[in-house]
Amino acid sequence: MASYSYTAIDARGIESRGFLHAPDLEAARDQLRQKGLLARTLLEQKAAAGSRGVGRALKQVKPKALQVFSRQFATLIQAGVSIVSALVILEEQTEDKNLAAVIADIREDVESGVVLSRAMARHPKTFNKLYVAMIEAGEASGTLDVVLDRVAVQIEKDTKIKRRVKSAMVYPIVVLTFATLVLIGMLLFLIPVFVNIFKQLNGSLPMLTQIVVNASDFLRGYWFVVFPVWGAMIFGLLKLKQTEQGRATWDRIKLKIPMKIGDVVLKVAMARFSRTLATLVSAGVDIVKALEITGSTAGNTVLEEALVEVRRRVHEGSRIATPLEENPLFPPMVSQMVKIGEETGELDGMLGKIADFYEDEVDAAVAALTSIIEPIMMIGVGVMVGIIVISMYLPMFKMLQLVK
């Protein structure tokens, strides 16, 4: 339930100020009219500190909790339980406190006469545009239980793809971090020990050894500059990535990364695009609106821009397959399958098959990528350690020659 501050006048023209609670702006105006007041200003207030709203704003609901909620909600609706009763049950049994707070707010709004989709739309951090549009379509068609089940499947598929990609990245990140720490440790603590021994040599050090020694001296002498600069660069890149322009640049770079990484990113994007559009079309959402929602939830700026053009062409009367064929971002198989789906009237089924295909492709590509990255990372670590070891042993050979 939203909180509103108001200034209003009564029939005698006397001004009054205060606060009231209502599900939306129109309901707030109605409350004032019932009190014989005419609203002059009516502003929605932010949640107060310590309220459920603040906790919800700071902490997002986990996808797994949202998936379970959707599945259980669908089961209760299918069993003939009313929406309000189902929300009461789900509020009591959910283990996620943030989700329980959101469900409580939704229940209050629904009890006061707000439709479910509109009540959920007031919580954009929990229910995105895709979720709200699906619920709205389910309400309009009377198939809310079916739609909720499809939403649960959508969340499950999205989470599964993200988990696969993240699990594939864990090993390279761990190895890279470990290798960096080893390199820093050797430059800071191991190389200086050998430098003291090398001082006994008459003559210059081998070039490789001199380079490593210079790197060690620089890191030891300016560590208080080097480490903060590295930290600032990483922090700056992360902040830049959060901006609109930075995100767009990073999304374009990801698609062009060699070693098949860019291909994996594209396949993930195609799987998500196909699954989302299939879910919306099967729920009966208008195709133009479905394309708009798919673009806004695509997760990749390049794909979002491409779908803006597709939506514009479809709005002008074009078939979906035509702009897909003309855009090089979409593989030929996608446009051909969509074309067949449009001709046969089975667009949602074809999009679902495309999503299944690319999800399997992501599995295979991630496995292949992992098998390629692992030996490359091991070779890289071996080369790094080998260079330092060889650079330290080269002067020792020279020492033996001098002794002889």
DRENTORVO-606637 format. One record per residue (C-alpha): residue in one letter; residue number from 0; x negated, y negated, z. Coordinates in steps of 0.1 Angstrom, whole numbers. Example, Ala and Ser with C-alpha at 12.3 -4.5 7.8 and 13.67 -1.06 7.14 Angstrom:
@aa A | i 0 | xx -123 | yy 45 | zz 78
@aa S | i 1 | xx -137 | yy 11 | zz 71
END
This chain:
@aa M | i 0 | xx 0 | yy 0 | zz 0
@aa A | i 1 | xx -15 | yy -33 | zz -11
@aa S | i 2 | xx -16 | yy -64 | zz 12
@aa Y | i 3 | xx -6 | yy -98 | zz -1
@aa S | i 4 | xx -10 | yy -134 | zz 12
@aa Y | i 5 | xx 17 | yy -158 | zz 2
@aa T | i 6 | xx 29 | yy -194 | zz 4
@aa A | i 7 | xx 67 | yy -198 | zz -1
@aa I | i 8 | xx 95 | yy -222 | zz 4
@aa D | i 9 | xx 130 | yy -216 | zz 18
@aa A | i 10 | xx 163 | yy -231 | zz 7
@aa R | i 11 | xx 156 | yy -263 | zz 27
@aa G | i 12 | xx 122 | yy -267 | zz 10
@aa I | i 13 | xx 102 | yy -258 | zz 41
@aa E | i 14 | xx 69 | yy -242 | zz 33
@aa S | i 15 | xx 57 | yy -211 | zz 51
@aa R | i 16 | xx 26 | yy -189 | zz 48
@aa G | i 17 | xx 19 | yy -153 | zz 58
@aa F | i 18 | xx 10 | yy -117 | zz 48
@aa L | i 19 | xx 31 | yy -88 | zz 37
@aa H | i 20 | xx 26 | yy -52 | zz 24
@aa A | i 21 | xx 40 | yy -40 | zz -9
@aa P | i 22 | xx 31 | yy -14 | zz -35
@aa D | i 23 | xx 28 | yy -40 | zz -62
@aa L | i 24 | xx 32 | yy -77 | zz -70
@aa E | i 25 | xx 69 | yy -74 | zz -81
@aa A | i 26 | xx 78 | yy -56 | zz -50
@aa A | i 27 | xx 62 | yy -83 | zz -29
@aa R | i 28 | xx 83 | yy -110 | zz -47
@aa D | i 29 | xx 114 | yy -89 | zz -40
@aa Q | i 30 | xx 106 | yy -88 | zz -3
@aa L | i 31 | xx 103 | yy -126 | zz -1
@aa R | i 32 | xx 136 | yy -130 | zz -20
@aa Q | i 33 | xx 153 | yy -108 | zz 5
@aa K | i 34 | xx 140 | yy -131 | zz 32
@aa G | i 35 | xx 154 | yy -161 | zz 14
@aa L | i 36 | xx 120 | yy -173 | zz 3
@aa L | i 37 | xx 107 | yy -183 | zz -31
@aa A | i 38 | xx 70 | yy -174 | zz -37
@aa R | i 39 | xx 47 | yy -203 | zz -47
@aa T | i 40 | xx 14 | yy -183 | zz -45
@aa L | i 41 | xx 10 | yy -146 | zz -41
@aa L | i 42 | xx -25 | yy -131 | zz -39
@aa E | i 43 | xx -36 | yy -95 | zz -33
@aa Q | i 44 | xx -60 | yy -92 | zz -4
@aa K | i 45 | xx -91 | yy -71 | zz -2
@aa A | i 46 | xx -91 | yy -43 | zz 24
@aa A | i 47 | xx -102 | yy -54 | zz 58
@aa A | i 48 | xx -134 | yy -40 | zz 74
@aa G | i 49 | xx -129 | yy -7 | zz 90
@aa S | i 50 | xx -98 | yy 1 | zz 70
@aa R | i 51 | xx -94 | yy 31 | zz 48
@aa G | i 52 | xx -98 | yy 9 | zz 17
@aa V | i 53 | xx -134 | yy 0 | zz 26
@aa G | i 54 | xx -144 | yy 35 | zz 32
@aa R | i 55 | xx -129 | yy 45 | zz -1
@aa A | i 56 | xx -146 | yy 17 | zz -19
@aa L | i 57 | xx -180 | yy 27 | zz -6
@aa K | i 58 | xx -176 | yy 65 | zz -11
@aa Q | i 59 | xx -163 | yy 81 | zz -42
@aa V | i 60 | xx -144 | yy 114 | zz -42
@aa K | i 61 | xx -164 | yy 144 | zz -53
@aa P | i 62 | xx -153 | yy 160 | zz -86
@aa K | i 63 | xx -149 | yy 194 | zz -69
@aa A | i 64 | xx -124 | yy 179 | zz -44
@aa L | i 65 | xx -105 | yy 162 | zz -72
@aa Q | i 66 | xx -104 | yy 194 | zz -92
@aa V | i 67 | xx -90 | yy 214 | zz -62
@aa F | i 68 | xx -65 | yy 186 | zz -55
@aa S | i 69 | xx -52 | yy 187 | zz -92
@aa R | i 70 | xx -49 | yy 225 | zz -92
@aa Q | i 71 | xx -30 | yy 226 | zz -59
@aa F | i 72 | xx -8 | yy 197 | zz -69
@aa A | i 73 | xx 1 | yy 215 | zz -101
@aa T | i 74 | xx 9 | yy 247 | zz -82
@aa L | i 75 | xx 32 | yy 228 | zz -57
@aa I | i 76 | xx 50 | yy 210 | zz -85
@aa Q | i 77 | xx 55 | yy 242 | zz -104
@aa A | i 78 | xx 70 | yy 258 | zz -73
@aa G | i 79 | xx 96 | yy 231 | zz -72
@aa V | i 80 | xx 82 | yy 210 | zz -43
@aa S | i 81 | xx 89 | yy 173 | zz -47
@aa I | i 82 | xx 61 | yy 149 | zz -54
@aa V | i 83 | xx 62 | yy 132 | zz -20
@aa S | i 84 | xx 63 | yy 166 | zz -1
@aa A | i 85 | xx 34 | yy 179 | zz -22
@aa L | i 86 | xx 14 | yy 148 | zz -14
@aa V | i 87 | xx 21 | yy 152 | zz 23
@aa I | i 88 | xx 9 | yy 188 | zz 21
@aa L | i 89 | xx -23 | yy 179 | zz 1
@aa E | i 90 | xx -31 | yy 150 | zz 25
@aa E | i 91 | xx -30 | yy 173 | zz 55
@aa Q | i 92 | xx -50 | yy 202 | zz 40
@aa T | i 93 | xx -77 | yy 184 | zz 19
@aa E | i 94 | xx -112 | yy 186 | zz 35
@aa D | i 95 | xx -124 | yy 154 | zz 18
@aa K | i 96 | xx -116 | yy 125 | zz 41
@aa N | i 97 | xx -120 | yy 99 | zz 13
@aa L | i 98 | xx -95 | yy 118 | zz -9
@aa A | i 99 | xx -71 | yy 122 | zz 21
@aa A | i 100 | xx -71 | yy 84 | zz 25
@aa V | i 101 | xx -64 | yy 79 | zz -12
@aa I | i 102 | xx -36 | yy 105 | zz -12
@aa A | i 103 | xx -20 | yy 87 | zz 18
@aa D | i 104 | xx -20 | yy 54 | zz 0
@aa I | i 105 | xx -5 | yy 71 | zz -31
@aa R | i 106 | xx 22 | yy 88 | zz -10
@aa E | i 107 | xx 32 | yy 55 | zz 6
@aa D | i 108 | xx 35 | yy 39 | zz -29
@aa V | i 109 | xx 56 | yy 68 | zz -43
@aa E | i 110 | xx 79 | yy 67 | zz -12
@aa S | i 111 | xx 84 | yy 30 | zz -18
@aa G | i 112 | xx 95 | yy 37 | zz -54
@aa V | i 113 | xx 63 | yy 34 | zz -75
@aa V | i 114 | xx 58 | yy 61 | zz -101
@aa L | i 115 | xx 29 | yy 85 | zz -96
@aa S | i 116 | xx 8 | yy 73 | zz -125
@aa R | i 117 | xx 10 | yy 37 | zz -114
@aa A | i 118 | xx 2 | yy 46 | zz -78
@aa M | i 119 | xx -29 | yy 65 | zz -90
@aa A | i 120 | xx -40 | yy 36 | zz -113
@aa R | i 121 | xx -45 | yy 15 | zz -81
@aa H | i 122 | xx -74 | yy 38 | zz -73
@aa P | i 123 | xx -97 | yy 36 | zz -104
@aa K | i 124 | xx -128 | yy 49 | zz -85
@aa T | i 125 | xx -109 | yy 81 | zz -79
@aa F | i 126 | xx -86 | yy 85 | zz -109
@aa N | i 127 | xx -102 | yy 73 | zz -141
@aa K | i 128 | xx -82 | yy 62 | zz -173
@aa L | i 129 | xx -81 | yy 97 | zz -186
@aa Y | i 130 | xx -65 | yy 110 | zz -154
@aa V | i 131 | xx -39 | yy 83 | zz -152
@aa A | i 132 | xx -30 | yy 86 | zz -189
@aa M | i 133 | xx -25 | yy 123 | zz -185
@aa I | i 134 | xx -3 | yy 119 | zz -154
@aa E | i 135 | xx 17 | yy 92 | zz -173
@aa A | i 136 | xx 22 | yy 115 | zz -202
@aa G | i 137 | xx 32 | yy 144 | zz -179
@aa E | i 138 | xx 58 | yy 121 | zz -162
@aa A | i 139 | xx 73 | yy 111 | zz -196
@aa S | i 140 | xx 75 | yy 146 | zz -209
@aa G | i 141 | xx 85 | yy 163 | zz -177
@aa T | i 142 | xx 55 | yy 186 | zz -177
@aa L | i 143 | xx 36 | yy 172 | zz -148
@aa D | i 144 | xx 25 | yy 206 | zz -135
@aa V | i 145 | xx 11 | yy 216 | zz -169
@aa V | i 146 | xx -7 | yy 183 | zz -172
@aa L | i 147 | xx -23 | yy 185 | zz -137
@aa D | i 148 | xx -35 | yy 220 | zz -146
@aa R | i 149 | xx -51 | yy 207 | zz -178
@aa V | i 150 | xx -67 | yy 178 | zz -158
@aa A | i 151 | xx -82 | yy 204 | zz -134
@aa V | i 152 | xx -97 | yy 223 | zz -163
@aa Q | i 153 | xx -111 | yy 191 | zz -178
@aa I | i 154 | xx -128 | yy 182 | zz -145
@aa E | i 155 | xx -142 | yy 217 | zz -142
@aa K | i 156 | xx -156 | yy 216 | zz -178
@aa D | i 157 | xx -172 | yy 182 | zz -173
@aa T | i 158 | xx -187 | yy 192 | zz -140
@aa K | i 159 | xx -201 | yy 224 | zz -155
@aa I | i 160 | xx -219 | yy 206 | zz -183
@aa K | i 161 | xx -234 | yy 181 | zz -160
@aa R | i 162 | xx -246 | yy 209 | zz -137
@aa R | i 163 | xx -262 | yy 227 | zz -165
@aa V | i 164 | xx -281 | yy 197 | zz -177
@aa K | i 165 | xx -292 | yy 186 | zz -142
@aa S | i 166 | xx -304 | yy 221 | zz -134
@aa A | i 167 | xx -325 | yy 221 | zz -165
@aa M | i 168 | xx -341 | yy 189 | zz -155
@aa V | i 169 | xx -350 | yy 199 | zz -119
@aa Y | i 170 | xx -381 | yy 220 | zz -129
@aa P | i 171 | xx -398 | yy 194 | zz -151
@aa I | i 172 | xx -392 | yy 167 | zz -125
@aa V | i 173 | xx -406 | yy 188 | zz -97
@aa V | i 174 | xx -437 | yy 198 | zz -117
@aa L | i 175 | xx -443 | yy 162 | zz -129
@aa T | i 176 | xx -439 | yy 148 | zz -94
@aa F | i 177 | xx -463 | yy 175 | zz -80
@aa A | i 178 | xx -488 | yy 169 | zz -107
@aa T | i 179 | xx -488 | yy 131 | zz -101
@aa L | i 180 | xx -493 | yy 136 | zz -63
@aa V | i 181 | xx -522 | yy 160 | zz -70
@aa L | i 182 | xx -538 | yy 136 | zz -94
@aa I | i 183 | xx -535 | yy 107 | zz -69
@aa G | i 184 | xx -548 | yy 129 | zz -41
@aa M | i 185 | xx -579 | yy 139 | zz -61
@aa L | i 186 | xx -586 | yy 104 | zz -72
@aa L | i 187 | xx -583 | yy 90 | zz -37
@aa F | i 188 | xx -600 | yy 117 | zz -16
@aa L | i 189 | xx -618 | yy 143 | zz -37
@aa I | i 190 | xx -637 | yy 122 | zz -63
@aa P | i 191 | xx -654 | yy 99 | zz -36
@aa V | i 192 | xx -670 | yy 130 | zz -21
@aa F | i 193 | xx -687 | yy 139 | zz -54
@aa V | i 194 | xx -696 | yy 102 | zz -60
@aa N | i 195 | xx -719 | yy 103 | zz -29
@aa I | i 196 | xx -736 | yy 134 | zz -43
@aa F | i 197 | xx -740 | yy 118 | zz -78
@aa K | i 198 | xx -759 | yy 88 | zz -62
@aa Q | i 199 | xx -789 | yy 111 | zz -59
@aa L | i 200 | xx -791 | yy 114 | zz -96
@aa N | i 201 | xx -816 | yy 93 | zz -115
@aa G | i 202 | xx -799 | yy 80 | zz -146
@aa S | i 203 | xx -763 | yy 73 | zz -158
@aa L | i 204 | xx -734 | yy 97 | zz -154
@aa P | i 205 | xx -718 | yy 115 | zz -183
@aa M | i 206 | xx -691 | yy 94 | zz -200
@aa L | i 207 | xx -662 | yy 116 | zz -189
@aa T | i 208 | xx -674 | yy 116 | zz -153
@aa Q | i 209 | xx -679 | yy 78 | zz -154
@aa I | i 210 | xx -643 | yy 73 | zz -166
@aa V | i 211 | xx -629 | yy 94 | zz -138
@aa V | i 212 | xx -651 | yy 77 | zz -112
@aa N | i 213 | xx -640 | yy 43 | zz -124
@aa A | i 214 | xx -603 | yy 53 | zz -122
@aa S | i 215 | xx -609 | yy 66 | zz -86
@aa D | i 216 | xx -627 | yy 33 | zz -76
@aa F | i 217 | xx -599 | yy 12 | zz -91
@aa L | i 218 | xx -571 | yy 32 | zz -74
@aa R | i 219 | xx -590 | yy 31 | zz -40
@aa G | i 220 | xx -598 | yy -6 | zz -43
@aa Y | i 221 | xx -564 | yy -18 | zz -55
@aa W | i 222 | xx -539 | yy 8 | zz -42
@aa F | i 223 | xx -520 | yy -19 | zz -24
@aa V | i 224 | xx -514 | yy -34 | zz -59
@aa V | i 225 | xx -510 | yy -3 | zz -80
@aa F | i 226 | xx -483 | yy 15 | zz -59
@aa P | i 227 | xx -461 | yy -16 | zz -54
@aa V | i 228 | xx -463 | yy -23 | zz -92
@aa W | i 229 | xx -453 | yy 12 | zz -100
@aa G | i 230 | xx -424 | yy 11 | zz -75
@aa A | i 231 | xx -413 | yy -23 | zz -89
@aa M | i 232 | xx -414 | yy -10 | zz -125
@aa I | i 233 | xx -393 | yy 21 | zz -116
@aa F | i 234 | xx -368 | yy 0 | zz -97
@aa G | i 235 | xx -367 | yy -26 | zz -125
@aa L | i 236 | xx -360 | yy 1 | zz -151
@aa L | i 237 | xx -332 | yy 16 | zz -130
@aa K | i 238 | xx -316 | yy -18 | zz -125
@aa L | i 239 | xx -320 | yy -25 | zz -162
@aa K | i 240 | xx -303 | yy 8 | zz -170
@aa Q | i 241 | xx -273 | yy -3 | zz -150
@aa T | i 242 | xx -267 | yy -34 | zz -171
@aa E | i 243 | xx -246 | yy -32 | zz -203
@aa Q | i 244 | xx -275 | yy -39 | zz -226
@aa G | i 245 | xx -299 | yy -16 | zz -208
@aa R | i 246 | xx -274 | yy 12 | zz -208
@aa A | i 247 | xx -268 | yy 8 | zz -245
@aa T | i 248 | xx -305 | yy 8 | zz -252
@aa W | i 249 | xx -311 | yy 39 | zz -230
@aa D | i 250 | xx -282 | yy 58 | zz -247
@aa R | i 251 | xx -297 | yy 51 | zz -281
@aa I | i 252 | xx -332 | yy 62 | zz -269
@aa K | i 253 | xx -318 | yy 95 | zz -254
@aa L | i 254 | xx -304 | yy 105 | zz -288
@aa K | i 255 | xx -338 | yy 101 | zz -304
@aa I | i 256 | xx -360 | yy 119 | zz -278
@aa P | i 257 | xx -381 | yy 146 | zz -295
@aa M | i 258 | xx -385 | yy 183 | zz -285
@aa K | i 259 | xx -347 | yy 189 | zz -291
@aa I | i 260 | xx -338 | yy 167 | zz -261
@aa G | i 261 | xx -319 | yy 143 | zz -283
@aa D | i 262 | xx -300 | yy 172 | zz -298
@aa V | i 263 | xx -289 | yy 184 | zz -264
@aa V | i 264 | xx -277 | yy 149 | zz -255
@aa L | i 265 | xx -257 | yy 148 | zz -287
@aa K | i 266 | xx -242 | yy 182 | zz -281
@aa V | i 267 | xx -231 | yy 172 | zz -246
@aa A | i 268 | xx -215 | yy 141 | zz -260
@aa M | i 269 | xx -197 | yy 160 | zz -287
@aa A | i 270 | xx -184 | yy 186 | zz -262
@aa R | i 271 | xx -171 | yy 159 | zz -238
@aa F | i 272 | xx -155 | yy 139 | zz -267
@aa S | i 273 | xx -138 | yy 170 | zz -281
@aa R | i 274 | xx -126 | yy 183 | zz -247
@aa T | i 275 | xx -112 | yy 149 | zz -236
@aa L | i 276 | xx -94 | yy 142 | zz -269
@aa A | i 277 | xx -80 | yy 177 | zz -269
@aa T | i 278 | xx -67 | yy 173 | zz -234
@aa L | i 279 | xx -50 | yy 140 | zz -242
@aa V | i 280 | xx -35 | yy 151 | zz -275
@aa S | i 281 | xx -21 | yy 183 | zz -259
@aa A | i 282 | xx -5 | yy 162 | zz -232
@aa G | i 283 | xx 13 | yy 141 | zz -258
@aa V | i 284 | xx -6 | yy 109 | zz -254
@aa D | i 285 | xx -4 | yy 86 | zz -285
@aa I | i 286 | xx -35 | yy 93 | zz -307
@aa V | i 287 | xx -46 | yy 56 | zz -308
@aa K | i 288 | xx -44 | yy 54 | zz -270
@aa A | i 289 | xx -61 | yy 88 | zz -267
@aa L | i 290 | xx -90 | yy 76 | zz -288
@aa E | i 291 | xx -93 | yy 45 | zz -267
@aa I | i 292 | xx -94 | yy 65 | zz -234
@aa T | i 293 | xx -118 | yy 90 | zz -250
@aa G | i 294 | xx -142 | yy 62 | zz -259
@aa S | i 295 | xx -141 | yy 46 | zz -225
@aa T | i 296 | xx -149 | yy 79 | zz -208
@aa A | i 297 | xx -174 | yy 92 | zz -233
@aa G | i 298 | xx -204 | yy 84 | zz -212
@aa N | i 299 | xx -225 | yy 73 | zz -241
@aa T | i 300 | xx -225 | yy 38 | zz -256
@aa V | i 301 | xx -233 | yy 50 | zz -291
@aa L | i 302 | xx -203 | yy 73 | zz -291
@aa E | i 303 | xx -181 | yy 46 | zz -276
@aa E | i 304 | xx -190 | yy 22 | zz -304
@aa A | i 305 | xx -183 | yy 49 | zz -330
@aa L | i 306 | xx -149 | yy 57 | zz -315
@aa V | i 307 | xx -140 | yy 20 | zz -315
@aa E | i 308 | xx -143 | yy 21 | zz -353
@aa V | i 309 | xx -125 | yy 54 | zz -355
@aa R | i 310 | xx -96 | yy 40 | zz -335
@aa R | i 311 | xx -94 | yy 9 | zz -356
@aa R | i 312 | xx -92 | yy 30 | zz -388
@aa V | i 313 | xx -66 | yy 53 | zz -374
@aa H | i 314 | xx -46 | yy 22 | zz -362
@aa E | i 315 | xx -47 | yy 10 | zz -398
@aa G | i 316 | xx -32 | yy 43 | zz -410
@aa S | i 317 | xx -63 | yy 64 | zz -418
@aa R | i 318 | xx -66 | yy 101 | zz -408
@aa I | i 319 | xx -90 | yy 108 | zz -379
@aa A | i 320 | xx -113 | yy 130 | zz -400
@aa T | i 321 | xx -120 | yy 102 | zz -425
@aa P | i 322 | xx -140 | yy 78 | zz -403
@aa L | i 323 | xx -156 | yy 109 | zz -386
@aa E | i 324 | xx -169 | yy 120 | zz -419
@aa E | i 325 | xx -184 | yy 86 | zz -427
@aa N | i 326 | xx -202 | yy 83 | zz -394
@aa P | i 327 | xx -235 | yy 102 | zz -393
@aa L | i 328 | xx -233 | yy 105 | zz -355
@aa F | i 329 | xx -206 | yy 132 | zz -359
@aa P | i 330 | xx -218 | yy 166 | zz -372
@aa P | i 331 | xx -200 | yy 178 | zz -404
@aa M | i 332 | xx -184 | yy 207 | zz -384
@aa V | i 333 | xx -166 | yy 182 | zz -362
@aa S | i 334 | xx -150 | yy 162 | zz -390
@aa Q | i 335 | xx -141 | yy 194 | zz -409
@aa M | i 336 | xx -125 | yy 211 | zz -379
@aa V | i 337 | xx -106 | yy 179 | zz -371
@aa K | i 338 | xx -94 | yy 177 | zz -408
@aa I | i 339 | xx -81 | yy 212 | zz -406
@aa G | i 340 | xx -64 | yy 205 | zz -373
@aa E | i 341 | xx -47 | yy 174 | zz -388
@aa E | i 342 | xx -35 | yy 194 | zz -418
@aa T | i 343 | xx -22 | yy 223 | zz -398
@aa G | i 344 | xx -7 | yy 203 | zz -370
@aa E | i 345 | xx -30 | yy 220 | zz -345
@aa L | i 346 | xx -54 | yy 191 | zz -337
@aa D | i 347 | xx -55 | yy 198 | zz -300
@aa G | i 348 | xx -63 | yy 235 | zz -306
@aa M | i 349 | xx -91 | yy 227 | zz -331
@aa L | i 350 | xx -106 | yy 201 | zz -308
@aa G | i 351 | xx -106 | yy 227 | zz -280
@aa K | i 352 | xx -125 | yy 251 | zz -302
@aa I | i 353 | xx -150 | yy 224 | zz -311
@aa A | i 354 | xx -155 | yy 217 | zz -273
@aa D | i 355 | xx -159 | yy 255 | zz -266
@aa F | i 356 | xx -185 | yy 257 | zz -295
@aa Y | i 357 | xx -205 | yy 228 | zz -283
@aa E | i 358 | xx -204 | yy 239 | zz -246
@aa D | i 359 | xx -219 | yy 272 | zz -257
@aa E | i 360 | xx -244 | yy 253 | zz -278
@aa V | i 361 | xx -254 | yy 233 | zz -248
@aa D | i 362 | xx -260 | yy 265 | zz -228
@aa A | i 363 | xx -282 | yy 279 | zz -256
@aa A | i 364 | xx -300 | yy 246 | zz -262
@aa V | i 365 | xx -307 | yy 240 | zz -225
@aa A | i 366 | xx -321 | yy 275 | zz -221
@aa A | i 367 | xx -343 | yy 270 | zz -252
@aa L | i 368 | xx -354 | yy 236 | zz -240
@aa T | i 369 | xx -364 | yy 250 | zz -206
@aa S | i 370 | xx -384 | yy 277 | zz -222
@aa I | i 371 | xx -403 | yy 250 | zz -243
@aa I | i 372 | xx -408 | yy 225 | zz -215
@aa E | i 373 | xx -421 | yy 250 | zz -189
@aa P | i 374 | xx -453 | yy 260 | zz -208
@aa I | i 375 | xx -459 | yy 224 | zz -219
@aa M | i 376 | xx -457 | yy 212 | zz -184
@aa M | i 377 | xx -481 | yy 239 | zz -172
@aa I | i 378 | xx -505 | yy 232 | zz -200
@aa G | i 379 | xx -503 | yy 195 | zz -191
@aa V | i 380 | xx -511 | yy 201 | zz -154
@aa G | i 381 | xx -539 | yy 225 | zz -164
@aa V | i 382 | xx -554 | yy 199 | zz -187
@aa M | i 383 | xx -552 | yy 172 | zz -161
@aa V | i 384 | xx -569 | yy 193 | zz -134
@aa G | i 385 | xx -594 | yy 207 | zz -159
@aa I | i 386 | xx -605 | yy 173 | zz -170
@aa I | i 387 | xx -612 | yy 162 | zz -134
@aa V | i 388 | xx -630 | yy 195 | zz -125
@aa I | i 389 | xx -652 | yy 194 | zz -157
@aa S | i 390 | xx -660 | yy 157 | zz -151
@aa M | i 391 | xx -672 | yy 166 | zz -116
@aa Y | i 392 | xx -693 | yy 196 | zz -127
@aa L | i 393 | xx -711 | yy 179 | zz -157
@aa P | i 394 | xx -734 | yy 158 | zz -134
@aa M | i 395 | xx -742 | yy 190 | zz -114
@aa F | i 396 | xx -755 | yy 206 | zz -146
@aa K | i 397 | xx -777 | yy 176 | zz -151
@aa M | i 398 | xx -790 | yy 178 | zz -115
@aa L | i 399 | xx -800 | yy 215 | zz -121
@aa Q | i 400 | xx -819 | yy 204 | zz -152
@aa L | i 401 | xx -837 | yy 177 | zz -133
@aa V | i 402 | xx -846 | yy 202 | zz -105
@aa K | i 403 | xx -861 | yy 226 | zz -131
END
